[in-house]
Amino acid sequence: MTFPIVDGVPPGRALLGSRIRELIDASVCAGEDADLAAAASRVEAVTTALRATAGSPPLLLAALEGGGHLSINNPLEGPGNPLAPPLSWTHIGPDEVRAEVLLGAAHEGPPGRVHGGWVAAVLDHVLGRATAAAGYPGMTASLTIDYHRGTPYAVPLVAEGRLERRDGRKLHATGTLRAGDTVCASAKAILVHFSADRFPVSTRD
């Protein structure tokens, strides 16, 4: 699997995130003849070295202008966060947002298919970005997912979202997750609009 390195991200941090994603995928797929104890020991040594340099926990929200700029540590699109697939944005506009994502074996639920929780997380994030891109950043109050068919992994997926209407602070958004021309899941959400000054933000990554 390959993962994008986003412009403006410190290359070392993005590279580390990418290598850890590869490690996760390799560990999930490792065969029974692998020396897992030896691998665990090497991973432990790297973990100890990184912990020795740890500072304060990073802020995940960097800014909200221009559709929302999230930090490199965001759990869905941050290339520096090994938990992130990550999403790679191909379009961000006031009418619609679109992202590509490649999920792997570590995201499997049913055999050969992505776990529904990951599908929901991707769509939730895309709908949040859609309302922010429309000028109304918000937090999800309710999310309804319709699973039309199993979502394959190791296949490029496209997630789209849009703000349908605004009712005061309530934001109504919809979105889809597709594999090629096939809609695997669709989502409806109500988000609550908030102003940027209600949350601490950081200009650093």
Backbone as JSON Lines, residues from 0, in Angstrom:
{"i":0,"aa":"M","n":[0.84,-1.19,0.0],"ca":[0.0,0.0,0.0],"c":[0.87,1.24,0.0]}
{"i":1,"aa":"T","n":[0.44,2.28,-0.69],"ca":[1.15,3.55,-0.67],"c":[0.23,4.62,-0.12]}
{"i":2,"aa":"F","n":[0.83,5.61,0.51],"ca":[0.04,6.67,1.14],"c":[0.59,8.02,0.71]}
{"i":3,"aa":"P","n":[-0.27,9.02,0.54],"ca":[0.2,10.31,0.06],"c":[0.98,11.07,1.12]}
{"i":4,"aa":"I","n":[1.95,11.85,0.67],"ca":[2.63,12.8,1.55],"c":[2.15,14.19,1.14]}
{"i":5,"aa":"V","n":[1.5,14.88,2.05],"ca":[0.83,16.14,1.75],"c":[1.82,17.29,1.78]}
{"i":6,"aa":"D","n":[1.66,18.23,0.85],"ca":[2.52,19.41,0.82],"c":[2.42,20.18,2.12]}
{"i":7,"aa":"G","n":[3.55,20.72,2.57],"ca":[3.56,21.54,3.78],"c":[3.73,20.77,5.05]}
{"i":8,"aa":"V","n":[3.79,19.45,4.98],"ca":[3.97,18.61,6.16],"c":[5.45,18.28,6.3]}
{"i":9,"aa":"P","n":[6.02,18.42,7.52],"ca":[7.43,18.03,7.69],"c":[7.65,16.63,7.14]}
{"i":10,"aa":"P","n":[8.57,16.47,6.19],"ca":[8.7,15.17,5.51],"c":[9.02,14.02,6.45]}
{"i":11,"aa":"G","n":[9.8,14.28,7.5],"ca":[10.13,13.21,8.43],"c":[8.91,12.7,9.15]}
{"i":12,"aa":"R","n":[8.03,13.6,9.57],"ca":[6.83,13.19,10.31],"c":[5.88,12.44,9.39]}
{"i":13,"aa":"A","n":[5.7,12.93,8.17],"ca":[4.83,12.24,7.22],"c":[5.39,10.87,6.87]}
{"i":14,"aa":"L","n":[6.73,10.79,6.71],"ca":[7.35,9.51,6.38],"c":[7.19,8.51,7.52]}
{"i":15,"aa":"L","n":[7.35,8.99,8.76],"ca":[7.17,8.1,9.91],"c":[5.75,7.58,9.97]}
{"i":16,"aa":"G","n":[4.77,8.48,9.77],"ca":[3.37,8.04,9.77],"c":[3.12,6.98,8.71]}
{"i":17,"aa":"S","n":[3.68,7.2,7.52],"ca":[3.5,6.25,6.43],"c":[4.13,4.89,6.75]}
{"i":18,"aa":"R","n":[5.34,4.92,7.32],"ca":[6.01,3.66,7.64],"c":[5.27,2.88,8.73]}
{"i":19,"aa":"I","n":[4.68,3.6,9.71],"ca":[3.93,2.91,10.75],"c":[2.66,2.3,10.18]}
{"i":20,"aa":"R","n":[2.03,2.98,9.22],"ca":[0.86,2.38,8.56],"c":[1.25,1.09,7.85]}
{"i":21,"aa":"E","n":[2.4,1.14,7.18],"ca":[2.88,-0.07,6.52],"c":[3.16,-1.18,7.53]}
{"i":22,"aa":"L","n":[3.7,-0.78,8.7],"ca":[3.97,-1.75,9.76],"c":[2.68,-2.38,10.27]}
{"i":23,"aa":"I","n":[1.66,-1.55,10.45],"ca":[0.36,-2.07,10.91],"c":[-0.18,-3.08,9.91]}
{"i":24,"aa":"D","n":[-0.13,-2.72,8.63],"ca":[-0.64,-3.62,7.6],"c":[0.16,-4.92,7.58]}
{"i":25,"aa":"A","n":[1.49,-4.79,7.7],"ca":[2.34,-5.99,7.69],"c":[2.1,-6.87,8.91]}
{"i":26,"aa":"S","n":[1.86,-6.25,10.07],"ca":[1.64,-7.04,11.28],"c":[0.31,-7.79,11.22]}
{"i":27,"aa":"V","n":[-0.7,-7.16,10.64],"ca":[-2.0,-7.82,10.51],"c":[-1.91,-9.02,9.56]}
{"i":28,"aa":"C","n":[-1.08,-8.88,8.53],"ca":[-0.99,-9.91,7.5],"c":[0.15,-10.9,7.74]}
{"i":29,"aa":"A","n":[0.9,-10.73,8.84],"ca":[2.07,-11.59,9.09],"c":[1.66,-13.05,9.22]}
{"i":30,"aa":"G","n":[2.5,-13.93,8.67],"ca":[2.22,-15.35,8.74],"c":[2.65,-15.95,10.08]}
{"i":31,"aa":"E","n":[2.21,-17.18,10.33],"ca":[2.5,-17.83,11.59],"c":[3.99,-18.15,11.77]}
{"i":32,"aa":"D","n":[4.73,-18.2,10.66],"ca":[6.15,-18.52,10.76],"c":[7.01,-17.29,11.04]}
{"i":33,"aa":"A","n":[6.39,-16.12,11.13],"ca":[7.14,-14.89,11.42],"c":[7.6,-14.9,12.87]}
{"i":34,"aa":"D","n":[8.76,-14.31,13.12],"ca":[9.27,-14.19,14.49],"c":[8.65,-12.94,15.11]}
{"i":35,"aa":"L","n":[7.44,-13.09,15.6],"ca":[6.68,-11.94,16.11],"c":[7.3,-11.36,17.38]}
{"i":36,"aa":"A","n":[7.88,-12.2,18.22],"ca":[8.49,-11.71,19.45],"c":[9.69,-10.82,19.13]}
{"i":37,"aa":"A","n":[10.5,-11.21,18.15],"ca":[11.65,-10.41,17.77],"c":[11.2,-9.08,17.15]}
{"i":38,"aa":"A","n":[10.14,-9.14,16.34],"ca":[9.61,-7.92,15.74],"c":[9.08,-6.99,16.82]}
{"i":39,"aa":"A","n":[8.39,-7.56,17.81],"ca":[7.85,-6.75,18.91],"c":[8.97,-6.06,19.67]}
{"i":40,"aa":"S","n":[10.08,-6.75,19.85],"ca":[11.22,-6.17,20.56],"c":[11.79,-4.97,19.8]}
{"i":41,"aa":"R","n":[11.89,-5.08,18.48],"ca":[12.41,-3.98,17.69],"c":[11.46,-2.79,17.71]}
{"i":42,"aa":"V","n":[10.17,-3.08,17.64],"ca":[9.17,-2.0,17.7],"c":[9.24,-1.32,19.07]}
{"i":43,"aa":"E","n":[9.4,-2.1,20.12],"ca":[9.49,-1.54,21.47],"c":[10.68,-0.58,21.58]}
{"i":44,"aa":"A","n":[11.8,-0.93,20.97],"ca":[12.98,-0.07,21.03],"c":[12.72,1.27,20.34]}
{"i":45,"aa":"V","n":[12.06,1.25,19.2],"ca":[11.73,2.49,18.5],"c":[10.73,3.31,19.31]}
{"i":46,"aa":"T","n":[9.75,2.65,19.89],"ca":[8.75,3.34,20.71],"c":[9.41,4.04,21.89]}
{"i":47,"aa":"T","n":[10.33,3.37,22.55],"ca":[11.04,3.96,23.68],"c":[11.82,5.19,23.25]}
{"i":48,"aa":"A","n":[12.48,5.13,22.11],"ca":[13.25,6.26,21.61],"c":[12.35,7.45,21.29]}
{"i":49,"aa":"L","n":[11.2,7.19,20.68],"ca":[10.28,8.28,20.35],"c":[9.67,8.9,21.61]}
{"i":50,"aa":"R","n":[9.33,8.08,22.59],"ca":[8.73,8.6,23.82],"c":[9.7,9.53,24.55]}
{"i":51,"aa":"A","n":[10.97,9.3,24.4],"ca":[11.97,10.14,25.07],"c":[11.96,11.56,24.53]}
{"i":52,"aa":"T","n":[11.38,11.77,23.35],"ca":[11.35,13.1,22.73],"c":[9.97,13.76,22.85]}
{"i":53,"aa":"A","n":[9.01,13.07,23.49],"ca":[7.63,13.55,23.5],"c":[7.49,14.87,24.24]}
{"i":54,"aa":"G","n":[6.65,15.76,23.67],"ca":[6.32,17.01,24.32],"c":[4.87,17.0,24.73]}
{"i":55,"aa":"S","n":[4.23,18.16,24.73],"ca":[2.81,18.24,25.08],"c":[1.97,17.66,23.94]}
{"i":56,"aa":"P","n":[0.78,17.11,24.26],"ca":[-0.07,16.55,23.2],"c":[-0.39,17.59,22.15]}
{"i":57,"aa":"P","n":[-0.32,17.23,20.86],"ca":[-0.59,18.2,19.79],"c":[-2.07,18.51,19.68]}
{"i":58,"aa":"L","n":[-2.37,19.75,19.26],"ca":[-3.75,20.1,18.95],"c":[-4.1,19.52,17.59]}
{"i":59,"aa":"L","n":[-5.26,18.89,17.49],"ca":[-5.66,18.31,16.21],"c":[-6.3,19.34,15.3]}
{"i":60,"aa":"L","n":[-6.85,20.41,15.87],"ca":[-7.51,21.43,15.08],"c":[-6.56,22.6,14.92]}
{"i":61,"aa":"A","n":[-6.12,22.86,13.69],"ca":[-5.15,23.92,13.46],"c":[-5.82,25.23,13.08]}
{"i":62,"aa":"A","n":[-6.84,25.2,12.25],"ca":[-7.53,26.42,11.82],"c":[-8.84,26.02,11.18]}
{"i":63,"aa":"L","n":[-9.72,27.0,10.99],"ca":[-11.01,26.7,10.4],"c":[-11.28,27.52,9.15]}
{"i":64,"aa":"E","n":[-10.35,28.35,8.76],"ca":[-10.58,29.21,7.61],"c":[-10.41,28.43,6.31]}
{"i":65,"aa":"G","n":[-11.15,28.86,5.29],"ca":[-11.01,28.25,3.98],"c":[-11.44,26.8,3.93]}
{"i":66,"aa":"G","n":[-12.43,26.43,4.71],"ca":[-12.92,25.06,4.66],"c":[-12.34,24.17,5.72]}
{"i":67,"aa":"G","n":[-11.49,24.73,6.57],"ca":[-10.95,23.95,7.67],"c":[-9.61,23.33,7.32]}
{"i":68,"aa":"H","n":[-8.56,23.78,7.98],"ca":[-7.25,23.15,7.81],"c":[-6.97,22.36,9.07]}
{"i":69,"aa":"L","n":[-6.86,21.06,8.93],"ca":[-6.62,20.22,10.08],"c":[-5.14,19.86,10.17]}
{"i":70,"aa":"S","n":[-4.69,19.6,11.37],"ca":[-3.27,19.36,11.57],"c":[-2.84,18.01,11.01]}
{"i":71,"aa":"I","n":[-1.54,17.83,10.93],"ca":[-0.99,16.58,10.41],"c":[-1.28,15.41,11.34]}
{"i":72,"aa":"N","n":[-1.8,15.69,12.52],"ca":[-2.12,14.62,13.47],"c":[-3.59,14.23,13.47]}
{"i":73,"aa":"N","n":[-4.39,14.81,12.57],"ca":[-5.8,14.47,12.53],"c":[-6.0,12.98,12.29]}
{"i":74,"aa":"P","n":[-6.91,12.31,13.0],"ca":[-7.04,10.85,12.9],"c":[-7.65,10.33,11.62]}
{"i":75,"aa":"L","n":[-8.16,11.21,10.74],"ca":[-8.7,10.74,9.46],"c":[-7.89,11.22,8.26]}
{"i":76,"aa":"E","n":[-7.34,12.44,8.34],"ca":[-6.63,12.94,7.17],"c":[-5.19,13.35,7.46]}
{"i":77,"aa":"G","n":[-4.75,13.24,8.69],"ca":[-3.41,13.68,9.04],"c":[-2.34,12.69,8.64]}
{"i":78,"aa":"P","n":[-1.47,13.01,7.7],"ca":[-0.44,12.06,7.26],"c":[0.56,11.72,8.35]}
{"i":79,"aa":"G","n":[0.64,12.54,9.4],"ca":[1.54,12.25,10.5],"c":[0.93,11.34,11.55]}
{"i":80,"aa":"N","n":[-0.36,11.05,11.44],"ca":[-1.05,10.19,12.4],"c":[-1.2,8.79,11.8]}
{"i":81,"aa":"P","n":[-0.53,7.79,12.36],"ca":[-0.62,6.44,11.79],"c":[-2.02,5.86,11.8]}
{"i":82,"aa":"L","n":[-2.92,6.4,12.63],"ca":[-4.3,5.91,12.63],"c":[-5.05,6.37,11.39]}
{"i":83,"aa":"A","n":[-4.62,7.46,10.78],"ca":[-5.31,8.01,9.61],"c":[-5.04,7.15,8.38]}
{"i":84,"aa":"P","n":[-6.06,6.93,7.51],"ca":[-5.82,6.1,6.32],"c":[-4.67,6.6,5.41]}
{"i":85,"aa":"P","n":[-4.46,7.9,5.13],"ca":[-5.28,9.08,5.37],"c":[-6.11,9.45,4.14]}
{"i":86,"aa":"L","n":[-7.12,10.31,4.37],"ca":[-7.88,10.85,3.25],"c":[-7.0,11.84,2.48]}
{"i":87,"aa":"S","n":[-7.16,11.84,1.17],"ca":[-6.44,12.78,0.31],"c":[-7.47,13.58,-0.47]}
{"i":88,"aa":"W","n":[-7.52,14.89,-0.23],"ca":[-8.57,15.72,-0.81],"c":[-8.28,16.02,-2.29]}
{"i":89,"aa":"T","n":[-9.28,15.79,-3.13],"ca":[-9.17,16.11,-4.55],"c":[-9.99,17.34,-4.9]}
{"i":90,"aa":"H","n":[-10.94,17.7,-4.02],"ca":[-11.74,18.91,-4.25],"c":[-12.31,19.39,-2.94]}
{"i":91,"aa":"I","n":[-12.13,20.68,-2.66],"ca":[-12.76,21.32,-1.5],"c":[-13.36,22.63,-1.98]}
{"i":92,"aa":"G","n":[-14.68,22.7,-1.99],"ca":[-15.37,23.91,-2.42],"c":[-16.62,24.13,-1.6]}
{"i":93,"aa":"P","n":[-17.24,25.29,-1.73],"ca":[-18.43,25.59,-0.92],"c":[-19.63,24.71,-1.24]}
{"i":94,"aa":"D","n":[-19.66,24.1,-2.43],"ca":[-20.8,23.28,-2.8],"c":[-20.58,21.8,-2.54]}
{"i":95,"aa":"E","n":[-19.32,21.37,-2.55],"ca":[-19.05,19.95,-2.39],"c":[-17.58,19.74,-2.05]}
{"i":96,"aa":"V","n":[-17.31,18.67,-1.31],"ca":[-15.93,18.25,-1.07],"c":[-15.8,16.81,-1.52]}
{"i":97,"aa":"R","n":[-14.56,16.45,-1.9],"ca":[-14.33,15.1,-2.4],"c":[-12.95,14.64,-1.95]}
{"i":98,"aa":"A","n":[-12.86,13.4,-1.51],"ca":[-11.58,12.86,-1.06],"c":[-11.41,11.44,-1.56]}
{"i":99,"aa":"E","n":[-10.17,11.06,-1.78],"ca":[-9.85,9.67,-2.09],"c":[-9.23,9.02,-0.86]}
{"i":100,"aa":"V","n":[-9.5,7.74,-0.69],"ca":[-8.97,7.04,0.47],"c":[-8.74,5.57,0.1]}
{"i":101,"aa":"L","n":[-7.68,5.02,0.66],"ca":[-7.36,3.62,0.45],"c":[-7.27,2.95,1.81]}
{"i":102,"aa":"L","n":[-8.22,2.09,2.1],"ca":[-8.24,1.36,3.36],"c":[-7.64,-0.03,3.14]}
{"i":103,"aa":"G","n":[-7.04,-0.59,4.19],"ca":[-6.34,-1.85,4.04],"c":[-6.85,-2.97,4.92]}
{"i":104,"aa":"A","n":[-6.05,-4.01,5.02],"ca":[-6.44,-5.19,5.78],"c":[-6.68,-4.87,7.25]}
{"i":105,"aa":"A","n":[-5.99,-3.87,7.79],"ca":[-6.17,-3.49,9.19],"c":[-7.55,-2.9,9.44]}
{"i":106,"aa":"H","n":[-8.25,-2.52,8.38],"ca":[-9.59,-1.92,8.51],"c":[-10.69,-2.93,8.21]}
{"i":107,"aa":"E","n":[-10.33,-4.21,8.08],"ca":[-11.3,-5.23,7.69],"c":[-12.32,-5.53,8.79]}
{"i":108,"aa":"G","n":[-13.57,-5.71,8.37],"ca":[-14.63,-6.18,9.24],"c":[-15.06,-7.54,8.72]}
{"i":109,"aa":"P","n":[-16.1,-7.58,7.85],"ca":[-16.42,-8.84,7.18],"c":[-15.25,-9.23,6.26]}
{"i":110,"aa":"P","n":[-15.1,-10.5,5.93],"ca":[-14.0,-10.92,5.07],"c":[-13.94,-10.13,3.76]}
{"i":111,"aa":"G","n":[-12.8,-9.5,3.52],"ca":[-12.61,-8.76,2.28],"c":[-13.31,-7.42,2.22]}
{"i":112,"aa":"R","n":[-13.9,-7.01,3.33],"ca":[-14.66,-5.75,3.34],"c":[-14.23,-4.88,4.51]}
{"i":113,"aa":"V","n":[-14.43,-3.57,4.36],"ca":[-14.07,-2.61,5.4],"c":[-15.07,-2.68,6.56]}
{"i":114,"aa":"H","n":[-14.57,-2.59,7.78],"ca":[-15.43,-2.54,8.96],"c":[-16.35,-1.32,8.85]}
{"i":115,"aa":"G","n":[-17.63,-1.52,9.21],"ca":[-18.61,-0.44,9.1],"c":[-18.26,0.79,9.92]}
{"i":116,"aa":"G","n":[-17.54,0.6,11.03],"ca":[-17.15,1.74,11.85],"c":[-16.2,2.67,11.12]}
{"i":117,"aa":"W","n":[-15.31,2.09,10.31],"ca":[-14.4,2.92,9.52],"c":[-15.14,3.65,8.41]}
{"i":118,"aa":"V","n":[-16.11,2.98,7.81],"ca":[-16.94,3.63,6.8],"c":[-17.64,4.85,7.41]}
{"i":119,"aa":"A","n":[-18.21,4.66,8.6],"ca":[-18.91,5.76,9.28],"c":[-17.94,6.89,9.62]}
{"i":120,"aa":"A","n":[-16.74,6.54,10.08],"ca":[-15.77,7.57,10.45],"c":[-15.36,8.41,9.25]}
{"i":121,"aa":"V","n":[-15.12,7.75,8.11],"ca":[-14.75,8.48,6.9],"c":[-15.86,9.44,6.48]}
{"i":122,"aa":"L","n":[-17.09,8.94,6.46],"ca":[-18.21,9.78,6.05],"c":[-18.46,10.91,7.03]}
{"i":123,"aa":"D","n":[-18.36,10.64,8.32],"ca":[-18.53,11.68,9.33],"c":[-17.52,12.8,9.11]}
{"i":124,"aa":"H","n":[-16.28,12.43,8.85],"ca":[-15.23,13.43,8.66],"c":[-15.48,14.25,7.39]}
{"i":125,"aa":"V","n":[-15.88,13.58,6.32],"ca":[-16.12,14.28,5.06],"c":[-17.29,15.25,5.19]}
{"i":126,"aa":"L","n":[-18.34,14.86,5.92],"ca":[-19.48,15.77,6.1],"c":[-19.07,16.97,6.94]}
{"i":127,"aa":"G","n":[-18.22,16.76,7.94],"ca":[-17.72,17.87,8.72],"c":[-16.91,18.83,7.89]}
{"i":128,"aa":"R","n":[-16.08,18.29,7.01],"ca":[-15.29,19.16,6.13],"c":[-16.2,19.9,5.15]}
{"i":129,"aa":"A","n":[-17.28,19.25,4.7],"ca":[-18.2,19.89,3.76],"c":[-18.88,21.11,4.37]}
{"i":130,"aa":"T","n":[-19.34,20.98,5.63],"ca":[-20.0,22.14,6.25],"c":[-18.99,23.26,6.51]}
{"i":131,"aa":"A","n":[-17.76,22.89,6.87],"ca":[-16.72,23.91,7.08],"c":[-16.39,24.62,5.77]}
{"i":132,"aa":"A","n":[-16.32,23.87,4.68],"ca":[-16.01,24.45,3.38],"c":[-17.11,25.39,2.91]}
{"i":133,"aa":"A","n":[-18.35,25.11,3.36],"ca":[-19.47,25.98,3.02],"c":[-19.52,27.22,3.91]}
{"i":134,"aa":"G","n":[-18.62,27.29,4.89],"ca":[-18.54,28.45,5.76],"c":[-19.15,28.25,7.13]}
{"i":135,"aa":"Y","n":[-19.54,27.0,7.45],"ca":[-20.21,26.73,8.72],"c":[-19.58,25.51,9.4]}
{"i":136,"aa":"P","n":[-18.43,25.66,10.02],"ca":[-17.84,24.51,10.73],"c":[-18.78,24.04,11.83]}
{"i":137,"aa":"G","n":[-18.87,22.74,11.99],"ca":[-19.8,22.22,12.99],"c":[-19.35,20.91,13.58]}
{"i":138,"aa":"M","n":[-20.02,20.53,14.64],"ca":[-19.78,19.24,15.29],"c":[-21.0,18.36,15.07]}
{"i":139,"aa":"T","n":[-20.76,17.08,14.84],"ca":[-21.84,16.16,14.52],"c":[-22.75,15.92,15.73]}
{"i":140,"aa":"A","n":[-24.05,16.13,15.5],"ca":[-25.05,15.85,16.54],"c":[-25.72,14.5,16.29]}
{"i":141,"aa":"S","n":[-25.93,14.16,15.03],"ca":[-26.49,12.85,14.68],"c":[-25.95,12.45,13.32]}
{"i":142,"aa":"L","n":[-25.77,11.13,13.15],"ca":[-25.22,10.6,11.91],"c":[-25.94,9.31,11.58]}
{"i":143,"aa":"T","n":[-26.49,9.24,10.38],"ca":[-27.18,8.04,9.91],"c":[-26.44,7.5,8.69]}
{"i":144,"aa":"I","n":[-26.03,6.23,8.78],"ca":[-25.32,5.59,7.69],"c":[-26.2,4.5,7.09]}
{"i":145,"aa":"D","n":[-26.36,4.5,5.78],"ca":[-27.0,3.4,5.06],"c":[-25.91,2.63,4.34]}
{"i":146,"aa":"Y","n":[-25.76,1.35,4.7],"ca":[-24.77,0.49,4.07],"c":[-25.45,-0.26,2.92]}
{"i":147,"aa":"H","n":[-25.14,0.15,1.7],"ca":[-25.81,-0.43,0.54],"c":[-25.19,-1.76,0.13]}
{"i":148,"aa":"R","n":[-23.88,-1.88,0.35],"ca":[-23.17,-3.12,0.07],"c":[-21.82,-3.05,0.76]}
{"i":149,"aa":"G","n":[-21.15,-4.18,0.89],"ca":[-19.87,-4.18,1.55],"c":[-18.86,-3.3,0.83]}
{"i":150,"aa":"T","n":[-18.07,-2.57,1.6],"ca":[-17.05,-1.69,1.04],"c":[-15.73,-2.45,0.94]}
{"i":151,"aa":"P","n":[-15.18,-2.61,-0.26],"ca":[-13.93,-3.36,-0.39],"c":[-12.74,-2.58,0.13]}
{"i":152,"aa":"Y","n":[-11.74,-3.28,0.64],"ca":[-10.49,-2.61,1.0],"c":[-9.43,-2.92,-0.05]}
{"i":153,"aa":"A","n":[-8.32,-2.18,0.03],"ca":[-7.24,-2.26,-0.96],"c":[-7.74,-1.85,-2.35]}
{"i":154,"aa":"V","n":[-8.81,-1.08,-2.37],"ca":[-9.39,-0.54,-3.6],"c":[-9.58,0.96,-3.4]}
{"i":155,"aa":"P","n":[-9.17,1.81,-4.35],"ca":[-9.39,3.25,-4.19],"c":[-10.87,3.57,-4.0]}
{"i":156,"aa":"L","n":[-11.15,4.35,-2.97],"ca":[-12.52,4.77,-2.67],"c":[-12.63,6.28,-2.8]}
{"i":157,"aa":"V","n":[-13.81,6.75,-3.11],"ca":[-14.07,8.19,-3.22],"c":[-15.19,8.55,-2.26]}
{"i":158,"aa":"A","n":[-14.93,9.52,-1.39],"ca":[-15.94,10.01,-0.44],"c":[-16.31,11.43,-0.82]}
{"i":159,"aa":"E","n":[-17.59,11.7,-0.86],"ca":[-18.09,13.04,-1.21],"c":[-19.06,13.52,-0.14]}
{"i":160,"aa":"G","n":[-19.09,14.82,0.08],"ca":[-20.01,15.4,1.06],"c":[-20.45,16.79,0.63]}
{"i":161,"aa":"R","n":[-21.62,17.19,1.12],"ca":[-22.13,18.51,0.78],"c":[-23.08,18.98,1.87]}
{"i":162,"aa":"L","n":[-23.16,20.28,2.05],"ca":[-24.14,20.88,2.95],"c":[-25.42,21.07,2.16]}
{"i":163,"aa":"E","n":[-26.5,20.45,2.61],"ca":[-27.77,20.53,1.9],"c":[-28.55,21.78,2.29]}
{"i":164,"aa":"R","n":[-28.59,22.07,3.6],"ca":[-29.32,23.27,4.04],"c":[-28.9,23.62,5.46]}
{"i":165,"aa":"R","n":[-29.2,24.85,5.85],"ca":[-28.9,25.32,7.2],"c":[-30.18,25.81,7.84]}
{"i":166,"aa":"D","n":[-30.41,25.39,9.06],"ca":[-31.59,25.8,9.82],"c":[-31.1,26.37,11.14]}
{"i":167,"aa":"G","n":[-30.82,27.67,11.16],"ca":[-30.19,28.28,12.33],"c":[-28.8,27.7,12.51]}
{"i":168,"aa":"R","n":[-28.54,27.14,13.68],"ca":[-27.24,26.51,13.92],"c":[-27.19,25.07,13.45]}
{"i":169,"aa":"K","n":[-28.33,24.52,13.04],"ca":[-28.37,23.14,12.56],"c":[-27.94,23.09,11.09]}
{"i":170,"aa":"L","n":[-27.01,22.19,10.81],"ca":[-26.49,22.02,9.47],"c":[-26.85,20.62,8.99]}
{"i":171,"aa":"H","n":[-27.51,20.53,7.85],"ca":[-27.93,19.24,7.31],"c":[-27.01,18.9,6.14]}
{"i":172,"aa":"A","n":[-26.3,17.78,6.26],"ca":[-25.31,17.4,5.26],"c":[-25.54,15.97,4.81]}
{"i":173,"aa":"T","n":[-25.13,15.68,3.58],"ca":[-25.23,14.33,3.03],"c":[-23.92,13.97,2.35]}
{"i":174,"aa":"G","n":[-23.7,12.66,2.19],"ca":[-22.49,12.22,1.53],"c":[-22.57,10.78,1.1]}
{"i":175,"aa":"T","n":[-21.6,10.36,0.3],"ca":[-21.53,8.99,-0.19],"c":[-20.08,8.5,-0.16]}
{"i":176,"aa":"L","n":[-19.94,7.18,-0.12],"ca":[-18.65,6.53,-0.27],"c":[-18.77,5.54,-1.41]}
{"i":177,"aa":"R","n":[-17.91,5.7,-2.44],"ca":[-18.02,4.89,-3.64],"c":[-16.74,4.1,-3.9]}
{"i":178,"aa":"A","n":[-16.92,2.93,-4.5],"ca":[-15.82,2.17,-5.08],"c":[-16.09,2.14,-6.57]}
{"i":179,"aa":"G","n":[-15.35,2.93,-7.34],"ca":[-15.68,3.09,-8.75],"c":[-17.02,3.78,-8.88]}
{"i":180,"aa":"D","n":[-17.91,3.18,-9.67],"ca":[-19.25,3.76,-9.84],"c":[-20.26,3.19,-8.83]}
{"i":181,"aa":"T","n":[-19.81,2.32,-7.95],"ca":[-20.71,1.67,-7.01],"c":[-20.77,2.43,-5.69]}
{"i":182,"aa":"V","n":[-21.96,2.83,-5.28],"ca":[-22.15,3.48,-3.98],"c":[-22.2,2.4,-2.91]}
{"i":183,"aa":"C","n":[-21.21,2.4,-2.05],"ca":[-21.15,1.4,-0.99],"c":[-21.93,1.83,0.24]}
{"i":184,"aa":"A","n":[-21.91,3.14,0.53],"ca":[-22.61,3.65,1.72],"c":[-22.98,5.11,1.48]}
{"i":185,"aa":"S","n":[-24.04,5.54,2.12],"ca":[-24.44,6.94,2.07],"c":[-24.73,7.41,3.49]}
{"i":186,"aa":"A","n":[-24.66,8.71,3.69],"ca":[-24.8,9.26,5.04],"c":[-25.64,10.52,5.04]}
{"i":187,"aa":"K","n":[-26.37,10.7,6.14],"ca":[-27.06,11.94,6.45],"c":[-26.65,12.35,7.85]}
{"i":188,"aa":"A","n":[-26.42,13.63,8.03],"ca":[-25.99,14.09,9.35],"c":[-26.59,15.45,9.67]}
{"i":189,"aa":"I","n":[-26.76,15.67,10.96],"ca":[-27.07,17.01,11.47],"c":[-25.87,17.43,12.31]}
{"i":190,"aa":"L","n":[-25.3,18.58,11.96],"ca":[-24.18,19.13,12.71],"c":[-24.62,20.44,13.33]}
{"i":191,"aa":"V","n":[-23.95,20.83,14.39],"ca":[-24.26,22.08,15.06],"c":[-23.12,23.05,14.79]}
{"i":192,"aa":"H","n":[-23.47,24.17,14.19],"ca":[-22.48,25.18,13.82],"c":[-21.87,25.82,15.06]}
{"i":193,"aa":"F","n":[-20.55,25.98,15.03],"ca":[-19.88,26.71,16.11],"c":[-18.9,27.7,15.5]}
{"i":194,"aa":"S","n":[-18.61,28.75,16.23],"ca":[-17.65,29.75,15.77],"c":[-16.26,29.33,16.2]}
{"i":195,"aa":"A","n":[-15.26,29.73,15.44],"ca":[-13.88,29.31,15.69],"c":[-13.38,29.75,17.05]}
{"i":196,"aa":"D","n":[-13.91,30.89,17.58],"ca":[-13.38,31.38,18.85],"c":[-13.86,30.57,20.05]}
{"i":197,"aa":"R","n":[-14.7,29.57,19.81],"ca":[-15.16,28.71,20.93],"c":[-14.14,27.62,21.26]}
{"i":198,"aa":"F","n":[-13.18,27.4,20.37],"ca":[-12.2,26.34,20.57],"c":[-10.79,26.9,20.42]}
{"i":199,"aa":"P","n":[-9.85,26.38,21.22],"ca":[-8.47,26.83,21.04],"c":[-7.92,26.29,19.74]}
{"i":200,"aa":"V","n":[-7.2,27.14,19.01],"ca":[-6.59,26.71,17.77],"c":[-5.11,26.99,17.8]}
{"i":201,"aa":"S","n":[-4.42,26.38,16.9],"ca":[-2.97,26.55,16.84],"c":[-2.57,26.78,15.4]}
{"i":202,"aa":"T","n":[-1.56,27.59,15.19],"ca":[-1.03,27.8,13.85],"c":[0.1,26.83,13.55]}
{"i":203,"aa":"R","n":[0.46,26.01,14.52],"ca":[1.53,25.05,14.31],"c":[0.96,23.7,13.92]}
{"i":204,"aa":"D","n":[1.77,22.9,13.24],"ca":[1.39,21.54,12.95],"c":[1.85,20.64,14.08]}
